[in-house]
Amino acid sequence: MASRTKAIVSATAILMVAFVASRVLGLARDIVIAHAFGTSAELDAYNAAFRLPDFVFQLVAGGAFASAIIPVFSTYATRRGPEEAWRIVSAVANAVVLGALLIALAALVLAPRLVPWLVPEFSPAHQSLVVNLTRVMLISPVAFSVSIVVTSVLNARQHFLWPAIAPIVYNLSTITGALLATTGLGIYGLAAGVAAGSVLHLAVQLPALSRCGARYNLTLDLGHPGVREVLRLLLPRTIGLTAAQISLVVYTALASGLASGSIASLNYAWLLTMMPLGIFGIAVANAVFPTLAEQVAEHDLDSLRRTVHGALRMVLFLTIPASVGLITLRVPLIALLFQRGSFDQQSTQMTAWALLFFAAGLFAHATLEVVTRAFYALHDTLTPVTLAVVSMILNVGLSFVLVRFLQHGGLALSMSIATMVEASFLLVILSRRVPQLVDWRLAAACGKVLTAAGVMGGVIGVLGSRGFIEQTSEMTQLVAVVAAAMLGGFVYLGIALVLRSDEIGAALRALANIRKKI
């Protein structure tokens, strides 16, 4: 168990460093985009055009492939040997890539008919722009479908470095596209950067795949028991991801009828929410997933319980204060990062309104990342997908109601509420399958985190009320925001130390591993 804990901490360290680098580059990309396009109708068209390629990717592979192949690969590699495991991977990968190609080609042809359903309130000229941008980016779901296969296999083999570097390369490509957009190519430069980045995302991982002993077979052996097991796990998860995409399509359709820039401001706010979610929630969840799969393969449910319990406590310890920080600092943070060029004060206020409601659900998104991977490790994708469909229905229903009162903020709030409900029900169901998962220790840890985060939020709120954060010049604003964030962080850690939070020690060990990896 000690060696596995060390491996998880090491993997988490690698993923956190890579996620930080990727998110920083992603932030740089968004700053360039904000300067060039602000929250304009043109950027709304680009964000809407992203929906169809992303839908194709999530329908064919997305996170579904990893959730299906890692548990099966681990089981066959442990019980039958690597040769049989690689044969299963090859067969499923071939099917996924073929499916992505066919659906992408269909989307390419049908884009002019699909886009009016996606953005019914856009003008004909903007609908035509969405069609053209969609076609440019339709190479990305094909490239990403191959890439997610490679990423999943490398993670199953406990190789995390190059899969973690791939998003960094992708963001560098999109930054290049954003810079090209300012030199005459316009919004098409941004779309081209996305298409090229998806290809590079795959290319940088291929050497690592070769080194880990991959054995590719040109086969579509869909009758193999292992392949059937992957497809059994894959289908419900794909339905769940499709349900999530339906929510995004509804968002886009509803936002297309709101004030110009609503789609863009939602996108900026979500990307800011993804910063801590990626660095903390997704990094921890991805790091523990292969270990969870191995523990299930070995029928070691006691170790599984300890791993999930520890992961939950850590993501809540990290994401709850991040949520409070985003809420209390949202206006000066957005102004500091984006308010220049075409991104004006109104753009800041629109984005801050959406961020307020997205950030409130950050802890639920992080919890969901860990809990769903526990179900996948148990070879159960049906339970998470059932709750995902329920969450989608709740999300869509709330969207139609809340958008009337809160405009685009209502769309963000509906997602947060639906995610909280989904995460809560999944955690209750998992606790029945893994006894003593939710116990007094988890409740006590949450109480300590909420107390420390509440004090932290109060301190930052006092600073804001006295005008220390709201500065006019860019340099003084930078100093004020950084100082407020650092003070809040010190207050949070200080209260956590006083309350003797066990996660302090685990966080320090993770930092020590990060220093070794840098």
Secondary structure, DSSP 8 states (H G I E B T S, - for coil): -HHHHHHHHHHHHHHHHHHHHHHHHHHHHHHHHHHHHTT-HHHHHHHHHHHHHHHHHHHHSTTHHHHHHHHHHHHHHHHT-HHHHHHHHHHHHHHHHHHHHHHHHHHHHHHHHHHHHHSTTS-HHHHHHHHHHHHHHTHHHHHHHHHHHHHHHHHHTT--HHHHHHHHHHHHHHHHHHHHIIIIITHHHHHHHHHHHHHHHHHTTHHHHHHTT--------TTSHHHHHHHHHHHHHHHHHHHHHHHHHHHHHHHTTSSTTHHHHHHHHHHHHHHHIIIIIIHHHHHHHHHHHHHHHTT-HHHHHHHHHHHHHHHHHHHHHHHHHHHHTHHHHHHHHH-STT--HHHHHHHHHHHHHHHHTHHHHHHHHHHHHHHHHTT--HHHHHHHHHHHHHHHHHHHHHHHHHTHHHHHHHHHHHHHHHHHHHHHHHHHHSTTSS-HHHHHHHHHHHHHHHHHHHHHHHHHHTTSS--SSHHHHHHHHHHHHHHHHHHHHHHHHHTT-THHHHHHHHHHHHHHH-
